[in-house]
Amino acid sequence: MKPINEMTLIFPSKSSNESLARVVAAAFASQLDPTVEELAEVKTAVSEAVTNSIIHGYENKIGEITMHCKLYSDSIEIAVTDKGKGIENVELARQPLYTSKPEMERSGMGFTVMEAFMDKVEVITEVGKGTTVVLFKTFKFLAG
């Protein structure tokens, strides 16, 4: 399926840019007139993906995060990519309450939250090269 619109945002992995990414993704998704709840879910999932890149991918060093969004007639695909350290064990990282940073009092719920709010979450990673988290959501009011 060919997207009806797409955009790319590239920004430094500063925690202050997490809110920028979530607002941009929501504004882009709003072209399809989703519900307030659906927009909140997109914003929350993007926030988790970007936060993971900042904290785990770059370990709070400044790197580059790319967010590429594709809009389809009834859905959105959002890819959040970092060129950080990658994820050694994706299955373990996706387990609820697992965190590789317990000293930071992280909840370990990032992937769980993304999976709860999105229809599909793909993780593409290579240790030492980075990670891409792809979020897919179909807007229900349009789909059915």
N, C-alpha and C positions, 0 to 999 in steps of 0.2 A: 504494500500500500504506500502510496506517495503522500508525503506530508503536504498540508495546505499552507503551512507557514513554519519557519524555524528560525532560531536565533542562538547565538553563542555569547556567553559572558565569561571573561577571563579576569581573575582577581587574585591578589595575594592572600595567602592562607593566614589572615589575621582574624581573630575571633569577631572583631567588629564587622567583618564582611559577611558573616553568617546571616544577619538580618537583611542585608542587601540581596543576597541570593534568594532567600525565601520570598521577599516582596517581588522581585523581578519574575520569579517562576509563577507566582500567583497572578501577577498582572498579565503575563503572557497567556496563562490558562484562561483568564477571564474573557478572552475573545469568544470562547464557546458558551459563555453565560452559565457556568456551573453554579451549584448552590453554594451558599456561604460555608456549609459544612464540608463540601468537597474541596473548596479552596483552602480551608483550614487544614484538611488532611494533606494536601499537596505541600503547603507551607511547612508543616511539621516533618514530613518525610524528607524534604529538601534540607531542612535544618539539621536533621540527624545525619544525613549523608555528608554535608559540608563539615559539620562538627567532627565526624570521624576522620575526615581528611586532615583537618587542622591538628587534632590531638594525637591520632594514631599514625597517620600517613607521614606527617612532617614532624611529629613529636614537638609541636610548638615552635619549630623553626619556620622561617618564612620561605614558602615555596609558592608554586603557582597552581591554582585550582581552575579547571575549566568546567563550565556548566553549559551543556548543549541541549536545547529543548526542541522537540518536534511536535507540532500540533497536527492532529488528524481530524476528520469530521466529527468524531465523538470521543476523542481521547488525547492524552498527552504522554509523551515519552521524555524523560529527563535523565541525562547521563551526567554524573558528577565524577570528574577525573582528577586524580592527583598523580604526581610523579615521585611519590614518597617511597617508603620502605616496603610497601606491599603487605599482604596478609599471609602468614605462614600456613595457617590452618583455617580455611574458610568455614568449614562445618562447625568447628569449635567457636569461632567468632560469632556465628549466627545463633548460638545457643542462648536462650534467655538467661540473664544475670551473669554471663561470662564477661569479664573485663580483663584486658591485659594491663590495665593501669589502676589496680586497687588502691594504691597510695593516693590517687587523686579523687577517691570516693566517687568513682564513676558507677553508674547503675548497671551497666552492661545490657541495656535494653534498646540500643540504637537500631539494630537490625530487626528486632521484634516489633518495634514501633513502625518502622518502614513497612514491614510485611503486613501489619494490621491495617494500615491506611492506604496501601497501594494494592492493585490487583496482582502485580508480579514485581519481584525484585531480583535482578541478576547481578552477580558479583564476578567481575573479571579482574584477576590480580596476578602479578608476578613479583616474587620477592626481589627487592632491590630496584624495581622499576616502576612500581605504582599500582594503583587500583582504580577501576571504574565501577561505580554502582549505577545501574540503570533501573529507573523507576518507571513503571507503566500504570496508568490509571484510565479507565473508561468512565466517562461521566454518565451516570445512570439515567438521568432525565432524557438524555439524547439516545441512549442505547435501547431503551425499551419502551 
